[in-house]
Amino acid sequence: MIIVAAVFALAGCGGSQSGSGEEQAVVKLGFLSPITGPNAAEGAAARNAFQMAIDAANASGEFPYKIEVITIDDASKPEVGAAGAQQIVADEQVVAATGHWNSGVAEATIPIFKQAEIPLLIWGAIKEGLTSPDNYPYITRSAPTAAQENEPLAKTLITDMGYKKWFIVSDVTSYGEANTTVFTKKIADLGGELLGTEKVQEGTVDFRPIIQKIKGSGAEAVYFGGVVTEASLLKNQMYEAGMKDVVFAGISGIYSDDFLKIGAKAAEGTLAIKPGIDPAKSPEGQKFLDDYAKGGYTEPVGAFTPYAYEAAMILLNALKQCGDAPTAAAMVDAIRNSETTGIMGTTTFNEYGQTNNVAAYMLVVQDGKWIPYEDSEYASGTRALPKK
């Protein structure tokens, strides 16, 4: 487990000594993401963005205290995340926390934060039900749900592009199960046909038996409901098997530069939906991208990196509503009643703590790079997507 600290100045909360001899107060925020393991690039990029926002706030002089970030590496493992959550809630200076990239880890930590009455803002996990009447008001989420990501993907592919015959492959995690459930329903709702479904364990490396089933089914499109590691292996093996007439698609879990490591030819034409709005198409978003680039981070911006940055903005906005001595109880109210305008638009929360800010856009791999579909040669008609 990795702990990192960054510190803001708070009357009456204790802390370290300042250079003038006055007691320097501290407010702490928890941050949880996978910094090691198969999803490390995604989690570390989110960590970088969150810390970047906190560092800027610390340097701004806007706050009468310092903020310390307790960063927990949950390694995409529920038991590790739960142990990290226990560590966070045991610290009396913690007033709020934010996480996770994995829905299964979020499910493991939510009861811990609820029992401690410390607010948890979810920036990446998308499984339905994480925000609910049972979890409100302590659990809020600035990321979309699985349905909010899958619905625009399904509409674009099935209704607009005409891919009717589908085969679903997903992992057995709660994330994979959620995606399979939602996309299966959308295929039926939109007049498509589901020709087969296969579930795989995380860490699966040989997809050849499944590929034979896909070939035999007559599917014209494959939806992958897991994350990038297995997605890239499956897509590469499909390419090696000569399946160049079947489109490959998924939601934000497959959108990563790691996917591109299979090579430009194997990845070409892959489609993914990304939540939010394209940061590069707004001045605020472009500034975020520029600042991140200047930070010299080794991990590229991922699908949920902007959401981690936005989570920091939401928490900072809530802190400003809590005066000179924020408490966890005050932050619960401040977060759920907040309205924060940032790089992802304006975020408010519904009666169950789920964001009202729902947007998404399509990306495609073209010449070894993910680019917005609307800017691609596929959209202009210069190139054609795979089609039987």
C-alpha positions in Angstrom: 0.0 0.0 0.0 1.4 3.4 -0.9 0.9 6.5 1.2 1.6 9.9 -0.2 1.1 13.2 1.5 0.6 16.8 0.3 -0.6 19.4 2.9 -3.6 23.4 3.2 -3.8 25.7 6.9 -6.9 25.2 9.3 -7.6 27.0 12.5 -8.1 24.5 15.4 -7.3 21.2 13.6 -3.7 20.8 14.7 -0.8 20.0 12.4 2.8 20.9 11.9 4.7 24.1 12.9 5.0 26.9 10.4 8.3 28.7 9.8 7.1 31.6 12.0 6.5 29.3 14.9 2.7 29.4 14.6 0.9 26.1 14.5 0.0 25.2 11.0 -3.4 23.5 10.6 -4.1 20.5 8.4 -7.1 19.2 6.6 -6.8 15.7 5.0 -8.4 14.1 2.0 -8.2 10.4 1.1 -7.6 9.3 -2.5 -7.8 5.7 -3.6 -6.9 4.2 -7.0 -4.8 1.3 -8.4 -1.2 2.5 -8.6 0.2 -1.0 -9.0 -1.3 -4.1 -10.8 -2.8 -4.5 -14.2 -4.6 -1.1 -14.1 -1.7 0.9 -12.7 -1.4 3.3 -15.6 -5.1 4.4 -15.2 -4.9 4.7 -11.5 -1.6 6.5 -11.4 -2.8 9.0 -14.0 -5.9 9.7 -11.9 -3.6 10.1 -8.8 -1.4 12.6 -10.7 -4.4 14.7 -11.8 -5.9 14.8 -8.4 -2.6 15.7 -6.7 -2.0 18.3 -9.4 -5.2 20.1 -8.5 -4.5 19.9 -4.8 -1.0 21.3 -5.3 -2.3 24.2 -7.2 -4.9 24.9 -4.5 -2.2 24.8 -1.9 -0.1 27.3 -3.8 -3.0 29.6 -4.5 -3.3 31.0 -1.0 -7.1 30.7 -1.2 -7.4 28.3 1.8 -6.6 29.2 5.5 -5.0 25.8 6.0 -3.0 23.1 4.2 -4.5 20.0 2.6 -2.8 16.7 3.0 -3.7 13.9 0.6 -3.5 10.4 1.9 -3.1 8.4 -1.3 -3.9 4.7 -1.1 -2.9 2.2 -3.8 -5.9 -0.2 -3.9 -4.2 -2.4 -6.6 -7.7 -3.0 -8.1 -8.3 -5.5 -5.2 -11.3 -5.1 -2.9 -9.5 -6.4 0.2 -6.6 -4.0 -0.4 -9.0 -1.1 -1.0 -10.9 -2.0 2.2 -7.7 -1.9 4.3 -6.8 1.4 2.8 -10.3 2.8 3.6 -9.9 1.7 7.2 -6.6 3.6 7.3 -8.2 6.7 6.0 -11.2 6.7 8.3 -9.0 6.1 11.3 -7.3 9.5 10.8 -9.3 12.1 12.6 -8.1 14.9 10.3 -9.8 13.3 7.2 -12.9 15.2 6.1 -13.6 13.4 2.8 -12.3 10.8 0.4 -12.5 10.0 -3.3 -12.0 6.8 -5.4 -12.0 4.3 -7.2 -11.3 3.0 -10.7 -12.8 -0.4 -10.0 -16.4 -1.0 -9.1 -15.6 -4.1 -7.0 -13.2 -2.1 -4.9 -15.8 0.7 -4.4 -18.3 -1.9 -3.2 -15.8 -3.0 -0.6 -15.0 0.5 0.7 -18.5 2.1 0.7 -19.7 0.3 3.9 -16.5 1.5 5.7 -17.0 5.2 4.7 -20.7 5.0 5.5 -20.1 3.6 9.0 -17.4 6.3 9.7 -19.8 8.9 8.3 -17.0 10.3 6.0 -18.1 11.3 2.5 -16.8 9.3 -0.4 -16.9 10.8 -3.9 -16.6 8.2 -6.6 -14.7 9.4 -9.7 -14.3 6.2 -11.7 -16.3 3.2 -10.7 -19.5 3.0 -12.8 -21.5 0.0 -11.6 -25.2 0.7 -11.1 -26.3 1.0 -7.5 -23.1 2.4 -6.0 -25.1 5.6 -5.6 -28.5 4.7 -4.0 -30.9 5.6 -1.2 -29.1 3.2 1.1 -25.7 4.9 0.4 -26.9 8.5 0.4 -25.8 11.0 1.6 -22.3 9.7 2.3 -21.7 8.3 -1.2 -21.8 10.5 -4.3 -20.5 9.9 -7.8 -19.2 12.4 -10.4 -18.7 9.6 -13.0 -21.5 8.2 -15.1 -23.1 4.8 -14.5 -22.6 1.8 -16.7 -26.0 2.6 -18.3 -25.0 6.2 -19.0 -21.9 5.0 -20.8 -23.3 2.0 -22.7 -26.5 3.6 -23.9 -24.9 6.1 -26.3 -22.4 3.5 -27.5 -25.2 1.1 -28.3 -27.3 3.7 -30.1 -24.4 4.8 -32.2 -23.3 1.3 -33.2 -26.7 -0.4 -33.6 -29.1 2.4 -34.7 -26.7 4.8 -36.5 -24.1 2.4 -37.9 -26.3 -0.6 -38.4 -24.4 -3.3 -36.5 -27.2 -5.7 -35.6 -25.5 -9.0 -34.9 -23.5 -9.1 -31.7 -21.2 -11.2 -29.6 -20.4 -10.1 -26.0 -17.2 -11.0 -24.1 -16.7 -9.6 -20.6 -14.8 -10.4 -17.5 -16.5 -11.8 -14.3 -15.9 -8.7 -12.2 -18.8 -6.5 -11.0 -17.7 -4.1 -13.7 -17.9 -6.7 -16.4 -21.2 -8.1 -15.1 -22.7 -4.6 -15.1 -21.6 -3.9 -18.7 -22.9 -7.2 -19.9 -26.3 -6.7 -18.3 -26.7 -3.2 -19.7 -25.4 -3.9 -23.2 -27.5 -7.1 -23.5 -30.6 -5.1 -22.8 -29.7 -2.3 -25.2 -29.1 -4.9 -28.1 -32.7 -6.1 -27.5 -34.2 -2.7 -27.1 -32.6 -1.4 -30.3 -33.6 -4.3 -32.5 -30.2 -6.1 -32.5 -29.5 -9.8 -32.1 -27.2 -11.3 -29.5 -25.5 -14.4 -30.9 -23.4 -15.3 -28.0 -22.0 -14.3 -24.6 -18.7 -15.4 -23.0 -17.3 -14.5 -19.6 -13.6 -14.7 -18.8 -11.5 -14.5 -15.7 -9.2 -11.5 -15.2 -5.8 -12.5 -16.4 -7.0 -14.7 -19.3 -4.4 -14.7 -22.1 -5.7 -17.3 -24.6 -8.9 -16.2 -26.3 -8.6 -18.6 -29.2 -11.5 -20.9 -28.1 -13.7 -17.8 -27.8 -12.6 -16.5 -31.1 -13.7 -19.7 -32.8 -17.2 -19.3 -31.2 -17.4 -15.7 -32.4 -16.4 -16.9 -36.0 -19.0 -19.6 -35.9 -21.8 -17.3 -34.6 -21.8 -15.0 -37.6 -21.5 -11.9 -35.5 -20.6 -8.7 -37.2 -19.6 -6.9 -34.0 -17.9 -7.8 -30.7 -18.6 -5.9 -27.5 -16.0 -6.2 -24.8 -17.3 -5.5 -21.3 -14.0 -5.6 -19.4 -10.9 -3.5 -19.2 -7.8 -2.8 -21.4 -5.5 -5.7 -20.6 -7.9 -8.5 -21.7 -9.4 -6.3 -24.4 -6.1 -5.8 -26.1 -5.3 -9.5 -26.0 -8.7 -10.4 -27.5 -8.5 -7.8 -30.2 -4.9 -8.8 -31.2 -5.8 -12.5 -31.4 -8.9 -11.7 -33.5 -6.6 -9.8 -35.9 -4.2 -12.7 -36.0 -7.1 -15.0 -36.7 -8.0 -12.9 -39.8 -11.2 -11.4 -38.3 -10.9 -8.1 -40.1 -14.6 -7.9 -41.0 -15.8 -7.7 -37.4 -15.9 -4.5 -35.5 -14.6 -4.4 -32.0 -16.0 -2.0 -29.4 -16.3 -1.2 -25.7 -16.8 1.6 -23.2 -14.1 3.5 -21.3 -12.5 0.4 -19.8 -10.8 -0.3 -23.1 -9.8 3.3 -23.8 -6.1 3.5 -22.9 -2.8 4.0 -24.7 -2.0 0.5 -23.4 -4.5 -0.9 -25.9 -2.4 0.6 -28.7 0.6 -1.5 -27.8 -0.9 -4.4 -29.9 0.1 -2.4 -32.9 -1.6 0.0 -35.3 -2.9 -2.6 -37.7 -4.4 -4.9 -35.0 -6.0 -1.9 -33.2 -7.2 -0.1 -36.3 -10.9 0.7 -36.3 -11.6 -0.2 -32.6 -14.4 2.0 -31.2 -14.8 3.2 -27.6 -17.1 5.5 -25.8 -15.5 8.0 -23.4 -17.6 9.7 -20.7 -17.7 13.4 -20.4 -16.7 16.0 -22.9 -13.4 16.1 -24.9 -11.1 18.3 -22.7 -9.2 19.4 -25.8 -12.3 21.2 -27.1 -12.6 23.8 -24.2 -10.1 26.3 -22.9 -10.3 24.9 -19.4 -9.9 21.4 -20.6 -6.9 22.3 -22.8 -5.3 24.0 -19.8 -5.7 20.9 -17.8 -4.1 18.8 -20.6 -1.2 21.3 -20.9 -0.6 21.4 -17.2 -0.6 17.6 -17.0 1.9 17.5 -19.9 4.1 20.0 -18.1 4.0 17.8 -15.0 6.3 15.3 -16.7 4.2 12.3 -15.6 5.0 9.0 -17.2 1.3 7.9 -17.3 -0.8 9.3 -20.1 -4.2 10.9 -19.5 -6.8 8.1 -19.4 -10.5 7.9 -19.7 -11.1 8.9 -16.1 -8.1 11.1 -15.5 -10.2 14.2 -16.0 -12.8 12.9 -13.6 -10.2 12.5 -10.9 -9.2 16.1 -11.5 -12.8 17.1 -11.4 -13.2 15.2 -8.1 -10.6 17.5 -6.6 -12.4 20.5 -7.9 -15.7 19.3 -6.3 -14.0 18.6 -3.0 -12.2 22.0 -3.1 -15.5 23.7 -3.8 -17.1 21.9 -0.9 -14.2 22.9 1.4 -14.8 26.5 0.6 -18.4 26.2 1.8 -17.2 24.8 5.2 -15.3 27.8 6.6 -12.0 27.7 8.3 -12.5 24.4 10.1 -14.1 21.8 7.8 -15.5 18.6 9.3 -16.6 15.4 7.7 -20.3 16.2 8.7 -20.1 19.6 7.0 -18.5 18.1 3.9 -21.3 15.6 3.5 -23.8 18.4 3.1 -21.4 20.6 1.1 -20.7 17.9 -1.5 -24.2 16.7 -2.1 -25.4 20.3 -2.4 -22.5 21.5 -4.5 -22.5 22.9 -8.1 -19.1 22.8 -9.6 -18.2 24.0 -13.1 -14.9 22.6 -14.5 -13.3 20.8 -17.3 -16.2 18.2 -17.5 -18.9 20.8 -17.5 -21.2 21.6 -14.5 -21.6 18.8 -11.9 -24.5 18.6 -9.5 -26.0 15.6 -7.9 -29.5 14.0 -7.9 -31.4 12.9 -4.8 -29.3 9.7 -4.6 -25.9 11.3 -5.1 -25.5 10.5 -8.8 -24.2 13.2 -11.1 -26.6 15.0 -13.3 -23.8 15.8 -15.7 -24.1 13.1 -18.3 -22.1 13.3 -21.6 -20.1 11.0 -23.7 -18.2 11.0 -27.0 -17.0 8.3 -29.4 -13.4 7.5 -30.2 -11.8 5.4 -32.8 -8.3 4.0 -33.3 -6.8 5.5 -36.5 -3.2 4.9 -37.5 -2.2 3.8 -34.0 -3.9 6.6 -32.1 -7.2 7.2 -30.3 -8.9 10.2 -31.9 -12.5 11.6 -31.5 -14.6 9.7 -34.1 -16.1 13.0 -35.4 -12.6 14.1 -36.4 -11.7 10.8 -38.0 -11.5 9.6 -41.6 -14.1 7.1 -40.7 -16.6 9.8 -40.0 -15.7 11.7 -43.2 -16.1 8.5 -45.2 -12.5 8.4 -46.3 -12.1 5.0 -44.5 -14.7 2.3 -43.8 -15.1 0.4 -40.5 -15.1 -3.4 -40.6 -18.4 -4.8 -41.9 -19.5 -8.2 -43.2 
